[in-house]
Amino acid sequence: MAQRKVTLYWVCKTPEGWKRYPAAVGRNGKIRPRYAQVGDAQKFFEVGHYECRYLEDGKTVWKNVGEDAAVARAEQLHTARILSAQGAAEAAGTKIVEAPGRINLKAKAEEYTE
């Protein structure tokens, strides 16, 4: 199964308003913090945040991943791997069950008392 494409964008405030540009990648392959790829040039924008773009059930999903470039890159890779695993499981005729990261104690207490 081919890996699903997850693209990283820098959503920044420009003189024309808020814009989404692809995140700028340096020569070493790392994301340049607060830089966006505008045409052929990499431009610095002080105000903004990163978003991951991918397709889910044929619809484009924009997921806010924060302002830190390293965290945004890690989230991009993580999302791509999850989508790839879901696609492989679907092709194999199985389903991946995702457990929530946190447990709601109030809901668990109500469930227990019932």
FIDREN-537547 format. One line per field, with one value per residue (C-alpha): residue number from 1; residue in three letters; x, y, z. Coordinates in nm, 2 decimals, m for minus. Last residue first. Layout:
BEGIN
nr <- NUM  ...
rest <- ALA  ...
X <- X  ...
Y <- Y  ...
Z <- Z  ...
***
This chain:
BEGIN
nr <- 114  113  112  111  110  109  108  107  106  105  104  103  102  101  100  99  98  97  96  95  94  93  92  91  90  89  88  87  86  85  84  83  82  81  80  79  78  77  76  75  74  73  72  71  70  69  68  67  66  65  64  63  62  61  60  59  58  57  56  55  54  53  52  51  50  49  48  47  46  45  44  43  42  41  40  39  38  37  36  35  34  33  32  31  30  29  28  27  26  25  24  23  22  21  20  19  18  17  16  15  14  13  12  11  10  9  8  7  6  5  4  3  2  1
rest <- GLU  THR  TYR  GLU  GLU  ALA  LYS  ALA  LYS  LEU  ASN  ILE  ARG  GLY  PRO  ALA  GLU  VAL  ILE  LYS  THR  GLY  ALA  ALA  GLU  ALA  ALA  GLY  GLN  ALA  SER  LEU  ILE  ARG  ALA  THR  HIS  LEU  GLN  GLU  ALA  ARG  ALA  VAL  ALA  ALA  ASP  GLU  GLY  VAL  ASN  LYS  TRP  VAL  THR  LYS  GLY  ASP  GLU  LEU  TYR  ARG  CYS  GLU  TYR  HIS  GLY  VAL  GLU  PHE  PHE  LYS  GLN  ALA  ASP  GLY  VAL  GLN  ALA  TYR  ARG  PRO  ARG  ILE  LYS  GLY  ASN  ARG  GLY  VAL  ALA  ALA  PRO  TYR  ARG  LYS  TRP  GLY  GLU  PRO  THR  LYS  CYS  VAL  TRP  TYR  LEU  THR  VAL  LYS  ARG  GLN  ALA  MET
X <- m2.49  m2.24  m1.95  m2.07  m2.12  m1.76  m1.62  m1.80  m1.66  m1.31  m1.29  m1.00  m0.73  m0.55  m0.85  m0.81  m0.80  m0.95  m0.80  m1.03  m0.97  m1.04  m0.68  m0.73  m0.89  m0.59  m0.35  m0.55  m0.56  m0.19  m0.12  m0.34  m0.16  0.18  0.10  m0.05  0.27  0.50  0.30  0.29  0.67  0.71  0.47  0.65  0.99  0.84  0.68  0.37  0.09  m0.04  m0.37  m0.53  m0.68  m0.89  m0.97  m1.26  m1.25  m1.31  m1.02  m0.77  m0.47  m0.34  m0.13  m0.13  0.15  0.10  0.12  0.28  0.65  0.65  0.98  0.99  1.14  1.15  1.06  0.68  0.62  0.77  0.70  0.94  0.84  1.08  1.27  1.15  1.44  1.58  1.94  1.91  1.61  1.24  0.98  0.63  0.38  0.18  m0.16  m0.26  m0.42  m0.46  m0.31  m0.03  0.05  m0.05  0.06  m0.06  0.25  0.16  0.26  0.14  0.02  0.03  m0.08  0.19  0.14  0.00
Y <- 0.23  0.35  0.23  0.42  0.73  0.70  0.63  0.94  1.16  1.01  1.10  0.88  1.03  0.92  0.77  0.42  0.38  0.06  m0.04  m0.23  m0.54  m0.64  m0.64  m0.34  m0.16  m0.25  m0.12  0.21  0.25  0.19  0.45  0.70  0.64  0.67  0.99  1.14  1.05  1.20  1.53  1.53  1.50  1.78  2.01  1.93  2.02  2.34  2.47  2.69  2.44  2.13  2.26  1.99  2.08  1.80  1.78  1.55  1.23  1.01  1.18  1.37  1.54  1.88  1.94  2.29  2.51  2.84  3.21  3.55  3.62  3.54  3.48  3.42  3.13  3.21  3.01  3.07  3.15  2.87  2.97  3.04  3.05  2.77  2.62  2.26  2.02  1.85  1.97  2.22  2.39  2.31  2.59  2.51  2.53  2.85  2.92  3.29  3.52  3.88  4.09  4.23  3.87  3.67  3.32  2.96  2.75  2.43  2.07  1.81  1.46  1.21  0.86  0.60  0.34  0.00
Z <- 3.68  3.94  3.72  3.41  3.61  3.75  3.40  3.26  3.54  3.49  3.12  3.01  2.80  2.49  2.32  2.18  1.80  1.66  1.33  1.10  0.90  0.53  0.42  0.20  0.50  0.72  0.46  0.43  0.81  0.83  0.56  0.73  1.07  0.90  0.73  1.05  1.24  0.97  0.97  1.35  1.36  1.11  1.31  1.64  1.48  1.32  1.65  1.58  1.63  1.45  1.31  1.10  0.76  0.61  0.24  0.16  m0.04  0.27  0.44  0.23  0.38  0.48  0.79  0.94  1.08  1.26  1.20  1.28  1.20  0.83  0.66  0.29  0.09  m0.28  m0.59  m0.55  m0.19  0.02  0.38  0.67  1.03  1.13  0.84  0.81  0.80  0.48  0.53  0.25  0.42  0.37  0.36  0.47  0.18  0.19  0.34  0.35  0.61  0.48  0.20  0.41  0.52  0.83  0.81  0.77  0.72  0.53  0.57  0.32  0.41  0.12  0.19  0.18  m0.09  0.00
***
